[in-house]
Amino acid sequence: MKVLNNLGFLHKPIVLRLGILVTIIGLVIFRQPLLLVYPRFWCEEGTYIFPYAYSHPWWQSIFYTVPYAGYHTLLHNLAAIVAAMLPLEWAPYATTYIAFLFMIVPCAIVIFGNTPLWDTISKKLVICLSIVLLPMERVWLNTTYIHFTLAIVAFLILLEDPDQLSLLKKNLYRLLLVISGLTGTVACFLTPAYFLKAFWARTRESYIQASILAISALIHLPIFFSVFISSHGPRLQTRLANSSLAGLKNILFFQFDVPFLGHRLFESAGAKTLNEWFMFATMRRFGISALYLPSLTEIIITTCVLSYLLYLIIKHLRNRMTRLVVFSFFLVFLLSALLSVNMAGGPRYAYAPAVILVTLVLAEFLPDVRSMSRRVIATAFLMLMLGINLLEYRDAMDFYSYRWPVWREEVSKWRMDSSYPLQIWPQDRNEKWHMNLQPRK
């Protein structure tokens, strides 16, 4: 009986972890099941990357870069190569399901990893839920913006103790870092944090991980400068030259307001009335355009969230792991904002930093925090954030319209006329993407 009890005790954590994994997979499917039944190409993955893979051999496609991007896109290319191997009608299944897989990967790292910030089932669940609930519709299940998810993968690996990793995990994490580092530059922003960790740990594995990201960053540099001086340079230069107060307002709103309190609060009738009064009073008193001013609701929420996060930073600076979290946040947040389109930020740029901030809040549950009131506040903050995002989880997908083109119908039109530009997603007022596909010889 004692032996059986011991076996049951040993298997219980595994069952709970698998339960979280199944729950997360179900939650990803639940958000918009039809995307998995009728997948689509999204923006650059359809306009540039897949057409190149479709008409070129894989050994050339693996090195392809979007003309104006300024960085390498390894996972985008791999997904497009797989898609090009399928019948054309089935091609979007490859990119969509690879994006689905890499939405689960960071959750799996948390579920089966072990670090003080997520050493209990409840902590693991909180981080996994934040990974799944926080991304906005443009990031959802496409490879075009998968590098923002891969930045989270790199961050989570950063917090793992390399001395506690099995040989299998070491090799798997190295592979994930190679993929993350060579797919966009966001994961590479964490390179200084990896070297700081290596300096503290002074272990072979920590230096290997840091070197992988450093080499990846070096590979991106010549691509960036070649685009910068090319005919696509002006488009890339807008990322460095269009800073404004309106852009700063946008950055703060999407980083410190929306991830934690969603959109509904700011769109409510009470908030709109209060904001209109504030705008009128400010313009009348100071003559400042409303374009450059955050709303009163935004000012209040941003001030509260920033004050709480600053309090957490001050309280936890003595802890090395928390210092890594804080350093990682500033690296990803600041560099993403500086290199965002028109330096105006946006939901996709705020995704990875928001997940990092969730781990900072979880530092309130470390053993050295003995204040019950601090833990209660942290619990309330996390429950409010997760609850609001769960309520708005499916609503965010209303951005999509099923009047947008169906891929198989577009392929049928193209097969009748190979000069026909296949219409892909999105197709809204401001964006109408299409794909020019050349028949294979």
C-alpha positions in Angstrom: 0.0 0.0 0.0 2.8 2.4 0.9 4.5 1.7 -2.5 1.3 2.4 -4.3 0.8 5.6 -2.5 4.3 6.7 -3.3 3.7 5.9 -7.0 0.5 7.9 -6.9 2.3 10.8 -5.3 5.0 10.7 -8.0 2.5 10.7 -10.9 0.2 13.4 -9.6 2.4 16.3 -10.7 2.7 14.8 -14.2 -1.0 14.4 -14.5 -1.6 18.0 -13.4 1.0 19.3 -15.8 -0.5 17.3 -18.7 -3.9 18.7 -17.6 -2.6 22.2 -18.0 -1.2 21.4 -21.4 -4.5 19.9 -22.6 -6.3 23.0 -21.2 -4.0 25.4 -23.0 -4.4 23.5 -26.3 -8.1 23.5 -25.9 -8.1 27.3 -25.1 -6.0 28.0 -28.3 -8.5 26.0 -30.4 -11.5 27.7 -28.7 -10.5 31.2 -29.6 -11.2 30.8 -33.3 -11.7 27.1 -34.4 -12.5 28.0 -38.0 -8.9 29.3 -38.5 -7.7 25.7 -38.0 -10.4 24.3 -40.3 -10.1 27.0 -43.0 -6.6 28.4 -42.5 -5.3 31.5 -44.4 -2.1 33.3 -45.3 -1.5 36.5 -43.3 0.3 39.6 -44.7 4.0 39.0 -45.5 3.9 35.2 -45.1 1.6 35.2 -48.1 2.7 38.2 -50.1 6.4 37.5 -50.0 7.6 34.4 -48.2 5.4 31.6 -49.6 5.5 32.8 -53.2 9.3 32.7 -53.1 9.3 29.2 -51.5 6.8 28.0 -54.1 9.0 29.0 -57.0 12.5 28.3 -55.6 14.3 25.2 -54.2 14.4 24.8 -50.4 18.1 25.5 -50.1 17.5 29.0 -51.6 14.2 29.6 -49.7 15.9 29.0 -46.4 18.0 32.2 -46.8 15.2 34.4 -48.1 14.4 37.7 -46.4 11.4 40.0 -47.0 12.9 42.9 -49.1 12.2 45.7 -46.5 12.3 43.7 -43.2 16.0 44.1 -42.4 16.3 40.7 -40.6 16.4 37.0 -41.3 13.2 35.0 -41.0 14.2 31.3 -40.4 11.0 29.9 -39.1 8.9 31.9 -41.6 11.0 30.3 -44.3 10.8 26.8 -42.9 7.0 27.0 -42.6 6.8 28.3 -46.2 9.0 25.5 -47.5 6.7 22.9 -45.8 3.7 24.7 -47.2 5.2 24.6 -50.7 5.5 20.8 -50.5 1.8 20.5 -50.0 -0.9 20.8 -52.7 -1.6 24.5 -53.2 -5.1 24.3 -51.7 -3.6 22.9 -48.5 -0.6 25.3 -48.2 -1.9 27.6 -45.4 -2.4 24.6 -43.2 1.4 24.4 -42.8 1.9 28.0 -41.7 -1.1 28.0 -39.5 -0.4 24.8 -37.7 3.3 25.6 -37.2 2.2 28.8 -35.6 -0.2 26.8 -33.5 2.7 24.5 -32.4 4.9 27.5 -31.4 2.0 29.0 -29.4 2.2 25.8 -27.3 6.0 25.6 -27.1 6.5 28.4 -24.5 3.7 26.9 -22.5 5.4 23.5 -22.6 8.7 25.1 -21.4 6.8 26.5 -18.4 4.8 23.4 -17.7 7.8 21.0 -17.8 10.4 23.4 -16.6 11.4 24.3 -13.1 12.4 27.7 -11.8 11.4 29.6 -8.6 9.1 31.9 -10.6 6.9 29.0 -11.7 7.7 26.2 -9.3 4.0 25.4 -8.5 1.1 24.3 -10.7 -0.8 27.6 -10.0 2.2 29.7 -11.1 2.6 27.6 -14.2 -1.1 28.0 -15.1 -0.9 31.8 -14.6 2.0 32.2 -17.1 0.6 29.8 -19.6 -2.8 31.6 -19.5 -1.0 35.0 -20.0 0.9 33.5 -23.0 -2.4 32.4 -24.6 -4.7 35.3 -23.6 -2.6 38.3 -24.2 -1.8 38.2 -27.9 -4.0 40.3 -30.1 -5.6 39.2 -33.3 -2.8 40.1 -35.6 -0.3 37.9 -33.8 -2.7 35.0 -33.7 -1.8 31.7 -35.5 0.4 33.1 -38.3 4.1 33.0 -38.9 4.3 36.6 -40.0 4.4 37.7 -36.3 5.7 34.5 -34.8 9.0 36.2 -33.8 7.2 37.9 -30.9 6.2 34.5 -29.5 9.7 33.3 -30.0 11.0 36.2 -27.9 8.9 34.7 -25.0 10.5 31.3 -25.7 14.0 32.9 -25.4 12.9 34.7 -22.2 11.6 31.6 -20.5 14.8 29.6 -21.4 16.8 32.5 -19.9 15.2 31.8 -16.4 16.0 28.1 -16.4 19.0 26.9 -14.5 21.3 25.4 -17.1 23.0 23.1 -14.5 19.6 21.4 -13.8 18.9 20.6 -17.5 19.1 17.1 -18.9 21.1 16.5 -22.0 17.9 16.3 -24.0 16.6 19.7 -22.7 20.0 21.4 -23.3 19.9 20.4 -26.9 16.3 21.2 -27.3 16.8 24.7 -25.8 19.8 25.3 -28.0 17.7 24.4 -31.1 14.9 26.7 -29.9 17.4 29.6 -29.3 18.8 29.1 -32.8 15.3 29.3 -34.3 14.3 32.2 -32.1 17.5 34.1 -32.7 17.3 33.7 -36.5 13.6 34.5 -36.8 13.4 38.2 -36.4 15.4 40.3 -34.0 13.2 40.4 -30.9 14.7 37.4 -29.2 18.2 38.8 -30.0 17.3 41.8 -27.8 17.8 39.5 -24.9 21.4 38.8 -25.7 22.8 41.2 -23.0 20.6 39.5 -20.4 22.0 36.1 -21.4 25.5 37.3 -21.0 24.7 38.8 -17.6 23.3 35.4 -16.6 26.5 33.7 -18.0 28.6 36.2 -16.0 26.8 35.3 -12.8 26.6 31.5 -13.4 29.9 31.0 -15.1 28.8 27.7 -16.6 29.5 26.3 -20.0 25.8 25.9 -21.0 25.0 29.5 -20.0 27.8 30.8 -22.3 26.7 28.5 -25.1 23.1 29.9 -24.9 24.4 33.5 -24.8 26.7 32.8 -27.8 23.8 31.4 -29.9 21.9 34.7 -29.5 25.0 36.8 -30.1 25.9 35.0 -33.3 22.2 35.3 -34.4 22.3 39.1 -33.8 25.6 39.3 -35.8 23.9 37.5 -38.7 21.0 40.0 -38.7 23.4 43.0 -38.9 24.6 42.8 -42.5 21.0 42.1 -43.6 19.8 45.2 -41.8 22.5 47.5 -43.2 22.1 46.1 -46.8 18.4 47.0 -46.6 19.1 50.3 -45.0 21.2 51.5 -47.9 19.0 49.9 -50.6 15.9 51.3 -52.4 13.9 49.9 -49.4 16.0 52.0 -47.0 13.4 54.9 -46.6 10.8 52.4 -45.5 13.1 50.9 -42.9 14.3 54.4 -41.8 10.8 55.3 -40.7 11.3 53.0 -37.8 14.0 55.4 -36.5 12.8 58.8 -37.5 9.1 59.3 -36.7 9.0 59.6 -32.9 6.1 61.8 -31.6 4.0 62.4 -28.5 1.2 60.5 -30.3 3.5 57.6 -30.7 4.6 57.7 -27.1 0.9 57.7 -26.0 0.3 54.7 -28.2 3.2 52.8 -26.7 2.2 53.4 -23.1 -1.4 52.5 -23.9 -0.7 49.2 -25.5 2.0 48.2 -23.0 0.6 49.2 -19.6 -3.2 49.5 -20.2 -4.6 47.0 -22.7 -2.7 43.9 -21.5 -3.9 44.2 -18.0 -7.4 45.8 -18.4 -8.4 45.0 -22.0 -10.3 47.3 -24.3 -13.8 47.4 -22.9 -13.0 49.7 -20.0 -11.7 52.4 -22.3 -14.6 52.1 -24.7 -17.3 52.2 -22.0 -19.8 55.2 -22.0 -18.6 56.4 -18.6 -14.9 56.4 -19.7 -15.8 58.3 -23.0 -17.8 60.9 -21.1 -15.0 61.5 -18.6 -12.4 61.6 -21.4 -14.4 64.1 -23.5 -14.6 66.4 -20.5 -10.9 66.1 -19.8 -10.0 66.7 -23.5 -12.2 69.8 -23.6 -10.8 71.2 -20.4 -7.2 70.6 -21.4 -7.6 72.0 -24.9 -9.3 75.1 -23.5 -6.8 75.7 -20.8 -3.5 74.8 -22.5 -4.4 74.7 -26.2 -3.0 71.2 -26.7 -4.4 69.0 -29.4 -6.2 65.9 -28.3 -4.2 63.9 -30.8 -1.1 64.2 -28.5 -2.9 63.6 -25.2 -3.8 60.3 -23.6 -7.3 60.2 -22.2 -8.0 60.7 -18.5 -8.8 57.0 -18.2 -5.4 56.1 -19.8 -3.6 58.5 -17.5 -5.1 57.0 -14.4 -4.6 53.4 -15.4 -1.1 53.9 -16.7 -0.1 55.7 -13.5 -1.5 52.9 -11.3 0.1 50.1 -13.3 3.4 51.8 -13.6 3.5 52.7 -9.9 2.8 49.1 -8.9 5.4 47.7 -11.3 8.0 50.2 -10.1 7.2 49.1 -6.5 7.8 45.5 -7.5 11.1 46.4 -9.2 12.4 48.2 -6.1 11.3 45.4 -3.8 12.9 42.6 -5.8 16.2 44.1 -7.1 18.2 42.1 -4.6 17.1 38.9 -6.2 19.2 38.0 -9.2 16.5 36.2 -11.1 14.2 39.2 -10.7 16.9 41.5 -11.9 17.1 39.3 -15.0 13.3 39.7 -15.5 13.5 43.5 -15.1 16.5 43.8 -17.4 14.8 41.6 -20.0 11.6 43.7 -19.8 13.5 46.9 -20.5 15.5 45.4 -23.3 12.5 44.0 -25.1 10.2 46.9 -24.4 12.5 49.7 -25.3 14.1 48.2 -28.3 10.8 46.9 -29.7 9.3 50.4 -29.2 12.3 52.1 -30.9 12.2 49.8 -33.9 8.5 49.6 -34.2 6.7 51.0 -37.3 6.9 54.8 -37.1 8.2 54.3 -33.5 4.5 54.1 -32.4 4.4 50.7 -30.8 1.3 48.6 -31.0 -0.3 45.4 -29.7 2.2 43.0 -31.3 5.2 44.9 -29.8 3.7 44.8 -26.4 3.0 41.1 -26.3 6.3 39.7 -25.1 7.0 42.5 -22.6 3.5 42.0 -21.1 4.3 38.3 -20.5 7.6 39.3 -18.9 5.7 41.7 -16.5 3.5 38.8 -15.5 6.5 36.9 -14.3 7.6 40.0 -12.4 4.3 40.0 -10.5 4.8 36.3 -9.7 8.0 37.3 -7.9 5.6 38.3 -5.1 5.2 34.6 -4.4 8.9 33.9 -3.9 9.8 32.4 -0.5 11.5 35.6 0.7 8.2 37.5 0.4 6.4 36.9 3.7 3.9 39.8 3.6 0.4 38.4 3.1 -0.9 41.7 2.0 1.6 41.9 -0.9 0.6 38.4 -2.0 -3.1 39.3 -1.8 -2.6 42.4 -4.0 -0.5 40.3 -6.5 -3.2 37.7 -6.6 -5.9 40.3 -7.2 -3.9 41.9 -9.9 -3.3 38.6 -11.7 -6.9 37.5 -11.3 -8.2 40.8 -12.7 -5.9 40.7 -15.6 -6.7 37.1 -16.5 -10.4 37.5 -16.0 -10.7 40.5 -18.2 -8.6 39.0 -21.0 -10.6 35.8 -20.8 -13.8 37.8 -21.2 -12.4 39.6 -24.2 -10.6 36.5 -25.6 -12.9 35.7 -28.4 -14.2 39.3 -28.9 -10.7 40.3 -30.1 -11.2 38.0 -33.1 -14.1 40.1 -34.3 -11.5 42.0 -36.3 -11.6 39.1 -38.7 -14.4 39.0 -41.3 -15.5 35.8 -43.0 -16.4 38.0 -46.0 -12.6 38.0 -46.5 -11.4 35.6 -49.2 -11.4 31.8 -48.8 -8.1 30.4 -49.8 -9.4 27.4 -51.8 -11.7 29.6 -53.8 -8.8 32.0 -54.6 -6.7 29.0 -55.8 -9.5 27.9 -58.1 -9.5 31.4 -59.7 -5.8 31.3 -60.0 -5.8 27.9 -61.7 -8.1 29.3 -64.4 -5.9 32.4 -64.8 -2.3 32.3 -63.4 -2.0 36.1 -63.7 -4.8 36.5 -61.1 -3.5 38.0 -57.8 -4.7 35.7 -55.0 -6.4 37.7 -52.2 -5.2 36.9 -48.7 -5.9 38.2 -45.3 -6.4 40.9 -44.0 -8.8 42.7 -46.4 -10.0 45.7 -44.4 -10.3 49.4 -45.1 -6.6 50.1 -44.6 -5.0 46.9 -45.8 -5.7 44.7 -48.8 -3.1 42.0 -49.2 -2.6 39.8 -52.2 -0.2 37.2 -53.5 1.3 37.1 -57.0 2.1 33.4 -57.6 4.1 32.2 -60.6 3.2 28.7 -61.9 5.9 26.1 -61.4 7.8 25.1 -64.4 
